[in-house]
Amino acid sequence: MVLFHFHFTPLPGVAAVVDLFGPLLTSGALGVDLFFVLSGFVIAHTYLDKLGPALRVRDTARFVWARLCRLWPAYAVVFHLFAIWLLARSVLGADGVIAFQSTQPVLDGGQYLQQLFMVQLWDDPYFDGASWVGSTWSISAEWLAYLLFPVAALGFFRMRRLPAPVLLACALVLMAPQTLAYLTTGSPYYPWSWAVRILWRFGAGVLAVTWPSGAIT
């Protein structure tokens, strides 16, 4: 994944390396999908028994607060450091290229607030240029999954009663849209594909917890 993001930088020689190892480098984007699956697995393993039986305000608030404390502080530090860098490049002049992204982000007050609260991706069909720190589109997507999980847990908790083959089939179905996109278009990118990637992958990770024995272990 590090090499995948590195190929966006305009340093000398990078283009030649990308031409040589292009398919290998670009496949690093799939690391995000693996991260989403692992995230769903870990969150379900930790919280499904607590949140699944019923939607309770106190338990939901504790879950959301715990995830916010885990996610936001480091994000806020990195985001503001990048914000200073982008503003400096914008003021000093960078020929319209202020970030090492194919689509340049918009710098204004409204975007700052969206970035600050990690919701910058939610109203954008594409993640390109949505985040001032390009790779943090996945943080915005992950935050959405966290906020939806207390409600989704009600259904996932009850799905544990289903036979293991059914749960496995459901997990595979959740992985299918991205696979079909690769087969039909050769690319996983289409409008709102980021939402499919986070919600379906996260859900598959949750099902991976329930599948082996039909219950949390």
N, C-alpha and C positions, 0 to 999 in steps of 0.2 A: 504493500500500500504506500510506503514511503517513496519508492521508486515511481509509482504511478503518479503521485502528486508532483514529484520532481520534474517530470517531463513537461510541465507547464512553464517552467522557468526559461527565460530567454538567454541563458548563459551560452557561451560559445561551445560548440560540440554537442549540445543536448539534442539538436535536431538530427544529427547523424546517428546518435545512439538510438533515438526513437525509431528512425527508419530501419535500423538493423534489428532491434528487439521489440518493435511495435506491438505485435500481438501479445507477447509475454508481459510487457509493461501495462498495456491497457486492461489486461485481465485482472490486474490488481484491484480494479474497482469492485470486483466480486467480494473482496474482503469486507466491504461494508455490509453486504448481505449476510455474510457469516456472522458479523458482529450483531446484526439485528436478531438472528436466530438465537445466538448465545444469550443475548439480553432477555429475550422472551423466556428462555429456559430458566435463567437465574432468578428473574423476577417471580415467575410462577412457583419455582421451588421454594422461594422464601415467603411469598405472600398469598398464594392461592388459598391455603387453608384458613388464613385470617380474613380475607376479603370475600371469598367465594360464597359462604353460607347466606349472607345478607348484606345489603348496602347500608352501612352504618356511617354516620357523619364523622364520628371521632376516629374510627379506624381509617376511613378514607383520608381525612385530614392528616393523620400521622404518616400515612404512606406518601402522600404528595409532598409533605414537608421534608421527609427523609430523602426523597429523590431530588428535590430542589437543592437541599444542602449538599448532596453528593455531586450534583451536576453544575450548579450555577457559579460558585466561587471561582473555580479555575477557569471556567469559560469567560467570566467577566474580566478577569485579568488579561487573558489572551486577546479578547475582543477589543479592549481599550488600547492595548499596545498596538494592535493592528490599525485601530481607528486613527491613532496619532500618525502612524506611518502613511496611511492613505491620504489623510488631510494634508500632510506635508508634501506628498508627491503632487496632490491636486493644486496646491498653492504655488509650489515652486515650478510646476510645469513638467509634465511627463508625456506630452503628445497624446493626451487622452487615455493613456494606459497607466492606470494607477495601481492595478493589482495584477498578479500573475494568474489571471483567469481569462478564458476565452471570451466570456461576456463580462463587461465591466459593471461593478455594483454602483448603485445610485447613492450619493452622499447627501442626505438632508435630514432634518429633524424627525420626520415621520419614520424614516428608515432606521434612524438611530434607536428610537423607542422600540421598534419591532425587533431589532437585533438584540437590544438589551433584555427584553422579555422572552427571547428565544422563539418568537412566533413568526419570523421573517419569511418562512417558507409556506405558511399555511394558506396564503391567498395567491400563490404563484404556481402555475401548472408545470414549470420547469425549475430545477434548482440552480441552473446556470446563472451566475450573477446575483443570486438571491441573498447571499451572505457576504458580509465584508471580509470575513475569513472564509475563503471558499469551502473548505472541508467541513465547516460547522453547519452546513445544511443538514447533516446527519444528526447533529445535536438537536436542531429544531424538530426534526422528524421523531427523534427518540422522545422528546418532551411531550409531543402529541400522544404517543403510545402510552406513556406513563399516565397522562390525564384520563385516557380512555380505559385503562386497565381495570380500575375498580368496578366499572359497569360490565365490561367484558368478562371479568372474573366470575360473575354470576352464572353465565352460560358455560364457561370452561369448567367450572367446579362441578356442574351437573353432568357434563359430558364424560366425566371419569367413569360413569356407570356403563358406558358403551363398551362393546367388545374391542379388544386390542386391534384386530384387523380394521375395524371401522375408524378408529382413531388414526391409525396409520394412513388409511385412505384419505382422510380429511387433511392430514398434514401434507400429503403429496399433492392434493388439489390446491392447497394454498401456495405451493411452490410452482404450480403449472403456468400461471399467467406470464411470468418473466421468461420461462423456458419457451413458451409459444412465441413470445415477442422476438427472441433470438432466432427461432426457426423461420418465422415468417418475414421478418424485416431485417434480420442480421444485427439488430441493435436493441438494447433494453430500454432505450430512451423514447418516450412518447409523452403526451400531455398527462400529467398527474401520475407518471410512473413511480415517482418518489413515494407517493402515498401507498401504492401497491407494494412497493419494496418494504416499507417499514411495517405496515399493518399485516400483510400476509406473512412475511418472514417472522415477525414477532409472534404472530399467532401460531405458526408452525413450531416455534421454539417452546411455546406454552404447551402445545399438544405433545411435544417430545417428553415432557415431564410426566404427563398422564398416561402415555402409551405403554411403557414396559410392563406395568402390573395393573394398570387401571386405577391406580391411586398414587398419591404422593408418597415417596419413600424417604 
